[in-house]
Amino acid sequence: ALKPIARRVSYLGQRTEQQLPAIYAACDLYVWPSINEAWGMTLLEAQASGLPVVAGRTGGVPNVVEDGKTGLLTPIGDAAAFAAAVAKMLDAPDLRASMGQAASAYIAGRHERSKVGKSVDAALQRAVARYKARP
């Protein structure tokens, strides 16, 4: 039997950036039911904090959440699949822990600020070189 959601979920409203690490640390799972997400900085923040993600497979989400490794992605508009993915994660603490560790490592390896900065710098250098090489 399903437990009432009101006892398992807290709505915190808008919070400051400084409050977010403690909030992420208090969570077991990051659930993002958006159906039109371009990319999702919060998905990166949650994973960096060691949270596995359940989200819809839309827009840029598959570029930042590795389905089956750092979280579970479901088809857009399939509420039953989304609910099943959330239930699966809530019922499997070992799976949440392993995906949370993978999420943290994934973000550290691909999206850590210094690495992103180097990648952006390299792209800008290439663009400048092409601009200067124009006839």
C-alpha positions, -999 to +999 in steps of 0.1 A: +000+000+000+012+035-008+019+058+021+003+093+019+028+117+002+021+145+027+041+126+054+070+119+031+075+152+013+082+187+025+076+218+004+102+244+014+095+272-011+122+295-024+156+292-006+189+311-008+219+296-025+236+293+009+208+272+022+208+246-006+237+224+005+221+216+038+188+209+021+203+186-004+222+168+024+189+162+042+174+145+011+174+109-001+163+115-037+160+144-062+127+143-081+123+166-111+089+161-128+093+189-154+082+181-189+100+209-207+134+212-191+162+227-213+191+217-190+185+220-153+212+235-131+194+220-101+199+186-115+237+193-115+235+207-079+216+177-066+239+152-082+270+171-070+255+167-035+253+130-040+217+127-047+203+103-074+177+118-097+144+108-111+135+131-140+118+131-174+138+123-205+135+158-221+156+185-235+191+186-221+183+164-191+199+132-206+230+153-210+234+158-173+217+127-158+230+092-168+199+070-170+205+039-149+237+052-134+232+085-117+194+084-118+163+072-137+148+090-167+113+084-178+093+092-210+077+126-210+040+124-201+042+089-187+030+095-152+029+058-143+065+053-154+076+084-134+058+072-103+072+037-107+108+051-110+102+072-078+088+042-060+117+020-072+142+045-058+124+050-025+122+013-020+159+006-027+183+024-003+213+006-017+204+016-053+200+052-041+234+051-024+252+037-054+235+061-078+242+090-055+279+081-054+280+078-091+262+111-095+287+129-073+316+114-092+300+121-126+296+158-117+331+160-103+345+145-135+324+164-161+309+195-146+333+207-119+338+245-123+375+245-131+370+218-158+340+237-173+361+268-172+389+251-191+365+237-217+349+271-222+383+288-225+394+262-251+363+268-271+368+306-270+404+302-281+393+281-311+367+307-320+393+336-318+417+316-339+391+310-366+381+347-365+417+358-369+422+333-397+393+347-418+402+362-452 
